[in-house]
């Protein structure tokens, strides 16, 4: 989950959102509301991972990112 969260943060940055500026906005919180995960096979120490995040759908206030983490040997 840590790598997927980092990928989500990078997507937000790539979309031009300044998270540091948003933190100063009173009453504004960037929170993950829902997580659904299918663990198909484990990653092990020293495995190289490929993590992708895309926006499946979005409204003005609520993007719906989708992420996938795969071992590089399985990509």
Secondary structure in CASP SS format (residue, H / E / C, confidence):
PFRMAT SS
TARGET T0000
AUTHOR 0000-0000-0000
METHOD secondary structure of the structure
MODEL  1
X C 1.00
X H 1.00
X H 1.00
X H 1.00
X H 1.00
X H 1.00
X H 1.00
X H 1.00
X H 1.00
X H 1.00
X H 1.00
X H 1.00
X H 1.00
X H 1.00
X C 1.00
X C 1.00
X C 1.00
X C 1.00
X H 1.00
X H 1.00
X H 1.00
X H 1.00
X H 1.00
X C 1.00
X C 1.00
X C 1.00
X C 1.00
X C 1.00
X C 1.00
X C 1.00
X C 1.00
X C 1.00
X C 1.00
X C 1.00
X C 1.00
X C 1.00
X C 1.00
X C 1.00
X C 1.00
X C 1.00
X C 1.00
X C 1.00
X C 1.00
X C 1.00
X C 1.00
X C 1.00
X C 1.00
X C 1.00
X E 1.00
X E 1.00
X E 1.00
X E 1.00
X E 1.00
X E 1.00
X E 1.00
X E 1.00
X E 1.00
X E 1.00
X C 1.00
X C 1.00
X C 1.00
X C 1.00
X E 1.00
X E 1.00
X E 1.00
X E 1.00
X E 1.00
X E 1.00
X E 1.00
X E 1.00
X E 1.00
X H 1.00
X H 1.00
X H 1.00
X C 1.00
END
